[in-house]
Amino acid sequence: MKLAIPFLRRRFLRGLTLPEVMIATALGSLVFGMVGYLTLYGARSSVTVANYTDLDAKSRYALDVLTRELRQATQVLSYQTNATSSSLTMTNVDQAAGLILTWDGAARTVTLQKTGQPTLTNLTECDAWDLKFYQRTPWVSGTNVTFYPATNSLGNLDGSLCKLIALSWKCSRTFLGNKLNTESVQAAQIVLRNKQ
């Protein structure tokens, strides 16, 4: 026995036509595509902010350690640099201790070696490193700031003249192969307090 469905009810039970299915599929794909893009954009933004915050925190920690150690030094002994690495050798005659600060551009690290202590990797993911040496704190006159380089008459670094070290570095990370908005740049001027 077959149930009879009235004509009006039958009209509502029939399937979708091909154009209706195609339009629904296109609209659904558009909506899912937009949701996927916004999800990826949100995830990328979150990771970028987290990377930047982490790099900044590590750079601040490194700056704290370097400031503490460099301020105690009494003299700059030497400084060597090339395109992929640099090193700074200092001494503290009061404590009979030496200090070697090394940036390795290939490994992207900054290490600190102090007499009688193990080498400390102070900074990782460091792309650029720069040091400048000055005789004393800068002279400020109105808006003019004058720095006095710690160089001899030939223009070479003279460690016995150095009283101020200006540090700057840049760290970065990649996310999905790009270094977008994940750079942390730090700069500081450190006065050698024990320098006479």
Backbone hydrogen bonds in HBPLUS format (Angstrom, degrees):
<---DONOR---> <-ACCEPTOR-->    atom                        ^
c    i                          cat <-CA-CA->   ^        H-A-AA   ^      H-
h    n   atom  resd res      DA  || num        DHA   H-A  angle D-A-AA Bond
n    s   type  num  typ     dist DA aas  dist angle  dist       angle   num
A0010-ARG N   A0006-PRO O   3.02 MM   4  6.24 151.8  2.10 152.0 160.8     1
A0011-ARG N   A0007-PHE O   3.12 MM   4  6.37 144.7  2.25 144.9 153.3     2
A0013-LEU N   A0010-ARG O   3.20 MM   3  5.17 139.2  2.37  97.7 109.1     3
A0021-VAL N   A0017-THR O   3.05 MM   4  6.36 155.0  2.12 153.3 160.5     4
A0022-MET N   A0018-LEU O   2.97 MM   4  6.19 162.1  2.00 156.2 160.9     5
A0023-ILE N   A0019-PRO O   2.99 MM   4  6.13 161.3  2.02 148.5 153.0     6
A0024-ALA N   A0020-GLU O   2.98 MM   4  6.09 162.3  2.01 146.2 151.5     7
A0025-THR N   A0021-VAL O   2.87 MM   4  6.01 155.5  1.93 147.8 154.9     8
A0026-ALA N   A0022-MET O   2.94 MM   4  6.12 160.2  1.98 146.2 151.6     9
A0027-LEU N   A0023-ILE O   2.93 MM   4  6.12 166.7  1.94 153.4 156.8    10
A0028-GLY N   A0024-ALA O   2.88 MM   4  5.96 158.3  1.92 144.6 151.4    11
A0029-SER N   A0025-THR O   2.85 MM   4  5.99 157.8  1.90 148.6 154.7    12
A0030-LEU N   A0026-ALA O   2.99 MM   4  6.19 156.2  2.05 145.9 152.4    13
A0031-VAL N   A0027-LEU O   2.98 MM   4  6.22 162.4  2.02 150.2 154.6    14
A0032-PHE N   A0028-GLY O   2.89 MM   4  6.10 169.6  1.90 154.3 157.2    15
A0033-GLY N   A0029-SER O   2.78 MM   4  5.85 153.0  1.85 145.3 153.6    16
A0034-MET N   A0030-LEU O   2.94 MM   4  6.15 157.9  1.99 148.8 154.1    17
A0035-VAL N   A0031-VAL O   2.96 MM   4  6.19 160.8  2.00 151.1 156.8    18
A0036-GLY N   A0032-PHE O   2.86 MM   4  6.01 158.9  1.91 146.1 152.2    19
A0037-TYR N   A0033-GLY O   2.91 MM   4  6.11 159.1  1.95 147.7 153.2    20
A0038-LEU N   A0034-MET O   2.93 MM   4  6.10 168.1  1.95 152.2 155.4    21
A0039-THR N   A0035-VAL O   2.93 MM   4  6.07 150.9  2.02 145.0 153.4    22
A0040-LEU N   A0036-GLY O   2.95 MM   4  6.16 161.9  1.98 150.2 154.7    23
A0041-TYR N   A0037-TYR O   2.83 MM   4  6.03 161.3  1.86 153.0 158.8    24
A0042-GLY N   A0038-LEU O   2.91 MM   4  6.00 159.4  1.95 142.7 148.4    25
A0043-ALA N   A0039-THR O   2.90 MM   4  6.11 158.7  1.95 148.7 154.8    26
A0044-ARG N   A0040-LEU O   2.85 MM   4  6.00 161.9  1.88 150.2 155.6    27
A0045-SER N   A0041-TYR O   2.93 MM   4  6.09 159.9  1.97 148.0 153.6    28
A0046-SER N   A0042-GLY O   2.97 MM   4  6.12 157.3  2.02 145.1 151.4    29
A0047-VAL N   A0043-ALA O   2.94 MM   4  6.16 163.3  1.97 152.4 156.5    30
A0048-THR N   A0044-ARG O   2.91 MM   4  6.04 157.6  1.96 147.8 154.5    31
A0049-VAL N   A0045-SER O   3.00 MM   4  6.19 163.9  2.03 150.2 153.7    32
A0050-ALA N   A0046-SER O   2.93 MM   4  6.12 159.6  1.98 147.2 153.6    33
A0051-ASN N   A0047-VAL O   2.80 MM   4  5.98 159.6  1.84 150.7 156.2    34
A0052-TYR N   A0048-THR O   2.92 MM   4  6.10 167.3  1.94 151.4 155.0    35
A0053-THR N   A0049-VAL O   2.91 MM   4  6.04 164.1  1.94 150.0 154.5    36
A0054-ASP N   A0050-ALA O   2.93 MM   4  6.06 159.8  1.97 147.6 153.3    37
A0055-LEU N   A0051-ASN O   2.85 MM   4  6.03 167.8  1.86 158.0 161.2    38
A0056-ASP N   A0052-TYR O   2.91 MM   4  6.02 160.0  1.95 148.5 154.5    39
A0057-ALA N   A0053-THR O   2.95 MM   4  6.13 156.4  2.01 145.3 151.7    40
A0058-LYS N   A0054-ASP O   2.97 MM   4  6.21 160.4  2.01 151.2 156.2    41
A0059-SER N   A0055-LEU O   2.89 MM   4  6.07 154.2  1.96 147.8 155.4    42
A0060-ARG N   A0056-ASP O   2.92 MM   4  6.11 154.0  1.99 147.2 154.1    43
A0061-TYR N   A0057-ALA O   3.00 MM   4  6.23 154.6  2.07 144.8 151.7    44
A0062-ALA N   A0058-LYS O   2.93 MM   4  6.15 163.2  1.96 146.3 151.1    45
A0063-LEU N   A0059-SER O   2.87 MM   4  6.05 154.8  1.94 145.0 152.3    46
A0064-ASP N   A0060-ARG O   2.93 MM   4  6.19 152.0  2.01 144.8 151.9    47
A0065-VAL N   A0061-TYR O   3.02 MM   4  6.38 162.2  2.05 156.0 159.8    48
A0066-LEU N   A0062-ALA O   2.85 MM   4  6.04 171.2  1.86 156.5 159.4    49
A0067-THR N   A0063-LEU O   2.84 MM   4  5.82 160.8  1.88 146.1 152.0    50
A0068-ARG N   A0064-ASP O   3.06 MM   4  6.19 164.3  2.08 145.9 150.1    51
A0069-GLU N   A0065-VAL O   3.03 MM   4  6.27 164.4  2.05 153.4 157.3    52
A0070-LEU N   A0066-LEU O   2.78 MM   4  5.79 170.6  1.79 157.6 160.9    53
A0071-ARG N   A0067-THR O   3.03 MM   4  5.86 158.0  2.08 144.5 150.2    54
A0072-GLN N   A0069-GLU O   3.26 MM   3  5.52 135.8  2.47 100.9 111.9    55
A0073-ALA N   A0070-LEU O   3.12 MM   3  5.31 151.2  2.21 104.9 113.4    56
A0193-ARG N   A0071-ARG O   3.05 MM 122  5.34 127.3  2.34 123.0 136.7    57
A0074-THR N   A0091-THR O   2.73 MM  17  5.94 164.4  1.76 147.6 153.0    58
A0075-GLN N   A0091-THR O   3.28 MM  16  5.56 149.1  2.38 150.6 149.4    59
A0091-THR N   A0075-GLN O   2.99 MM  16  5.56 153.9  2.06 157.1 163.5    60
A0077-LEU N   A0089-THR O   2.74 MM  12  5.40 150.6  1.83 142.7 151.0    61
A0078-SER N   A0089-THR O   3.21 MM  11  5.19 158.9  2.26 134.9 137.7    62
A0089-THR N   A0078-SER O   2.90 MM  11  5.19 173.0  1.90 149.0 150.4    63
A0080-GLN N   A0087-SER O   2.94 MM   7  5.31 159.9  1.98 148.3 154.8    64
A0087-SER N   A0080-GLN O   2.78 MM   7  5.31 153.0  1.85 151.6 157.1    65
A0082-ASN N   A0085-SER O   2.86 MM   3  5.55 148.7  1.96 173.2 173.1    66
A0105-GLY N   A0084-THR O   2.51 MM  21  4.57 145.0  1.63 154.5 158.5    67
A0086-SER N   A0103-TRP O   3.00 MM  17  5.25 151.5  2.08 143.2 148.4    68
A0103-TRP N   A0086-SER O   2.82 MM  17  5.25 166.3  1.84 152.9 157.5    69
A0088-LEU N   A0101-LEU O   2.75 MM  13  5.04 148.6  1.85 147.3 157.1    70
A0101-LEU N   A0088-LEU O   2.81 MM  13  5.04 161.8  1.85 150.3 155.8    71
A0090-MET N   A0099-LEU O   2.76 MM   9  5.05 165.1  1.79 155.5 160.2    72
A0099-LEU N   A0090-MET O   2.91 MM   9  5.05 153.8  1.98 145.2 141.3    73
A0092-ASN N   A0097-ALA O   2.79 MM   5  5.24 151.9  1.87 165.4 165.6    74
A0095-GLN N   A0092-ASN O   3.22 MM   3  5.60 131.7  2.46 105.1 115.8    75
A0096-ALA N   A0092-ASN O   2.89 MM   4  5.80 112.5  2.36 140.1 158.7    76
A0097-ALA N   A0092-ASN O   3.11 MM   5  5.24 162.2  2.14 140.5 143.8    77
A0115-THR N   A0098-GLY O   3.05 MM  17  5.25 155.8  2.11 146.2 147.0    78
A0100-ILE N   A0113-GLN O   2.80 MM  13  5.08 160.2  1.84 150.5 157.0    79
A0113-GLN N   A0100-ILE O   2.84 MM  13  5.08 162.7  1.87 150.3 155.9    80
A0102-THR N   A0111-THR O   2.95 MM   9  5.24 165.2  1.97 149.3 154.0    81
A0111-THR N   A0102-THR O   2.79 MM   9  5.24 157.9  1.84 152.8 158.4    82
A0104-ASP N   A0109-THR O   2.90 MM   5  5.43 163.7  1.92 159.2 164.7    83
A0108-ARG N   A0104-ASP O   2.69 MM   4  5.57 122.4  2.02 140.6 158.6    84
A0109-THR N   A0104-ASP O   3.19 MM   5  5.43 147.4  2.30 139.1 144.6    85
A0125-GLU N   A0108-ARG O   2.83 MM  17  4.98 100.3  2.48 147.1 162.7    86
A0126-CYS N   A0108-ARG O   2.93 MM  18  4.61 168.8  1.94 120.5 120.7    87
A0110-VAL N   A0123-LEU O   2.87 MM  13  4.93 149.7  1.96 141.2 143.0    88
A0122-ASN N   A0110-VAL O   2.72 MM  12  5.54 130.1  1.96 145.3 161.7    89
A0123-LEU N   A0110-VAL O   3.15 MM  13  4.93 147.9  2.25 140.7 141.1    90
A0112-LEU N   A0120-LEU O   2.78 MM   8  5.13 155.3  1.84 146.5 155.1    91
A0120-LEU N   A0112-LEU O   2.87 MM   8  5.13 175.9  1.87 151.6 152.4    92
A0117-GLN N   A0114-LYS O   2.98 MM   3  5.51 155.4  2.04 146.5 143.2    93
A0172-SER N   A0125-GLU O   3.11 MM  47  5.99 146.8  2.23 157.3 166.8    94
A0127-ASP N   A0170-LYS O   2.74 MM  43  5.64 140.7  1.89 150.5 163.6    95
A0128-ALA N   A0170-LYS O   3.33 MM  42  5.17 157.5  2.38 138.0 141.3    96
A0170-LYS N   A0128-ALA O   3.07 MM  42  5.17 151.5  2.15 132.4 135.6    97
A0130-ASP N   A0168-SER O   2.84 MM  38  5.27 150.2  1.93 166.9 164.6    98
A0168-SER N   A0130-ASP O   3.01 MM  38  5.27 139.6  2.17 153.7 153.6    99
A0132-LYS N   A0166-ALA O   2.93 MM  34  5.03 143.0  2.07 139.1 149.1   100
A0166-ALA N   A0132-LYS O   2.84 MM  34  5.03 167.3  1.85 147.8 152.1   101
A0150-ALA N   A0133-PHE O   3.09 MM  17  5.46 158.5  2.14 116.3 116.5   102
A0134-TYR N   A0164-LEU O   2.82 MM  30  4.99 158.7  1.87 156.6 157.5   103
A0163-LYS N   A0134-TYR O   2.82 MM  29  6.08 168.1  1.83 154.7 157.3   104
A0164-LEU N   A0134-TYR O   3.06 MM  30  4.99 159.9  2.10 142.4 139.4   105
A0135-GLN N   A0148-TYR O   2.64 MM  13  5.54 163.2  1.66 168.4 174.3   106
A0139-TRP N   A0146-THR O   2.87 MM   7  5.04 153.7  1.94 149.5 149.6   107
A0146-THR N   A0139-TRP O   2.80 MM   7  5.04 165.7  1.82 149.3 154.3   108
A0141-SER N   A0144-ASN O   2.89 MM   3  5.21 165.9  1.91 154.4 159.2   109
A0144-ASN N   A0141-SER O   3.02 MM   3  5.21 160.1  2.06 131.5 129.2   110
A0158-ASP N   A0150-ALA O   2.95 MM   8  5.82 169.3  1.97 144.7 144.9   111
A0152-ASN N   A0156-ASN O   2.85 MM   4  5.58 151.6  1.93 152.8 159.6   112
A0155-GLY N   A0152-ASN O   2.99 MM   3  5.30 161.6  2.03 113.0 118.8   113
A0161-LEU N   A0158-ASP O   2.90 MM   3  5.60 159.1  1.94 121.9 128.6   114
A0162-CYS N   A0159-GLY O   3.32 MM   3  5.22 143.8  2.46  96.7 106.3   115
A0192-LEU N   A0163-LYS O   2.92 MM  29  5.37 166.1  1.94 144.3 148.8   116
A0165-ILE N   A0190-ILE O   2.85 MM  25  5.20 165.9  1.87 149.1 153.2   117
A0190-ILE N   A0165-ILE O   2.75 MM  25  5.20 169.7  1.76 155.3 156.6   118
A0167-LEU N   A0188-ALA O   2.77 MM  21  5.26 157.2  1.82 158.6 165.6   119
A0188-ALA N   A0167-LEU O   2.91 MM  21  5.26 155.3  1.98 145.2 148.5   120
A0169-TRP N   A0186-GLN O   2.99 MM  17  5.53 152.6  2.07 148.9 154.5   121
A0186-GLN N   A0169-TRP O   2.98 MM  17  5.53 163.9  2.01 158.1 163.3   122
A0171-CYS N   A0184-SER O   2.94 MM  13  5.24 163.8  1.97 146.4 151.1   123
A0184-SER N   A0171-CYS O   2.87 MM  13  5.24 159.1  1.92 147.3 152.8   124
A0175-PHE N   A0178-ASN O   2.77 MM   3  5.33 153.4  1.84 147.8 154.1   125
A0178-ASN N   A0175-PHE O   3.14 MM   3  5.33 165.5  2.17 109.2 113.7   126
A0195-LYS N   A0192-LEU O   3.27 MM   3  5.49 158.9  2.32 105.2 111.5   127
